[in-house]
Amino acid sequence: MEQTGKNVSKFEFQAEIKQLLDLIANSLYTHREIFLRELISNSSDALDKIRFSKLAGEDMIEPEEELKIEIETDEKNSILRVSDNGIGMTKEDLINNLGTIARSGTADFLRKVKEQERSFDKNLIGQFGVGFYSVFMVAGSVTVDTRYAASDGKGWRWQNRPDYGFNIEEIDKNSKGTTVELKLKEDAKEFSKAEAVKQIINKYSNFLDFPIYLEGKRLNTVGALWHRKKENITPSQYSEFYKFITHEENEPLGFSHLAIEGTVNFKALIFIPSGGDFDLYRLQSERGLHLYSNKILIKHDHKDLLPEYLRFVRGVVDTEDLPLNVSREVTQHSPAMVRIRKFLTTEILKLLKSWADTEPSKYKEFCKDFGPLFKTGINTDFANRGKIIELLRFQTSMTEEGETISLKDYKQRMHPDQKEIYYICGENRELLESHPNLEYFKKKSLEVLLLSEPVDIFVVPSIGEYDGLSLRSIDKADIEVMPEDKIEESQDNLTKSFIAFCKDLLADKVKDVVVSRRLVDFPVTLLAPKDSLDPQLERMVRMMSKDQPVSKKVMEVNMSHPLIRNLSRIYLAD
């Protein structure tokens, strides 16, 4: 920061912000209208904050004023202004929100663009919380006038500079709220036309719960969609509402509109997204449902409304039954919260079961996008464990690439003499299909679950049993085989002698050497002892802890294999 005058300070953007501005200004040429959606969304947040502050009894100027967003166009001078009378910003807010990385959104955004190795997707702008900077797609000069709503608040002006910096100066501003003025670029002049602005608002912001005025005329009339009756809402309205709250362009995979009355009262509109092309295990963890109380936003992305394994679900929940405090926090373990969470979880699982039963292609898409995360619910949501297990889908040794079945399907297809559900874990299907431990099961037409998702190794063994059948890894030495393949205790002297020789030779490398009951074309294989970890799980544990010892395996020998027969003859001949 450089002080240039009594009330003017000169700042430099952070390096990441400079990268972001350069990227936005030079890489995106389509769907530029989303900048207005982002500005209106920011205004809506500011209005929500002041509405909550009024409810909490805080001292604010102009407390009775209608909360609204006003938009002005100046086609002659290529200027667009978006104003709100919301909470406003302090000087510190301007520095933190419009010049530095107050949270990880910008860094994550740039990382994602680098990973994609291409011009970034427009949907990423809203997803990563860098929406304000989208104005630089259309504007060369941006001015932000603001005043924090407290009675002792001051007026401030933020202006960008062409040298990747910005100035902040104190100004006289009697009214609370914020005005963003854009001096549009030559190729973006259409956004100074009232009709173009009207179309954008109708497309993206028609569901806002605050009035939006364009040249003094209100445009949005739909309001809080979740408070309306289902029969009065069209599919396109549901779709546009989803896009508005998520900043997505894709259609949702599906939704559920709830109005619950009884032990707890709430309304909810929840969506299952489509196209899960983001990092579920990191970025998405910052997302959740928006929590309202009587249309008043209490908290964005409230993570306690759903269990972790359902955190991909988006939408809103509105209730009067939660105890609130001035800090905008919700009592996490309040009875109302527990009941709402239970209702929502049940409803989502019911929706997914409906898809699995009646819309398999839609459910297949859900599993592709969110299956790995959903599976983790087995080890966390014990109340719904049985429902989750029924919804799991797996590739098998008898399914085509990409096709999956349920455990119920597997049981119905089992061999009459089969007493266990078999599975094998590995990095990918190709490696699993060429695994020596699988060949016996292929020969006997015994179906085996092919588990190639990293999460499977933690999830499937924990199921333990399904409908009276144990789930068993075929990498284990004590796996059951068909009755006709059991080996008699009596073995010829050569076999016994050769196996004893191998045990002695490999005593420090393997736990045991035994005659194989299941190898067909491979000479030998290594199997995990009965009480040890699955080999894939052991490998992952060792990656996390170098102190984890390598367990000795059981070596099975295929005595009918030509290589082994020749070795036996050589051994017999000394």
Disulfide bonds with the S-S distance in Angstrom:
none
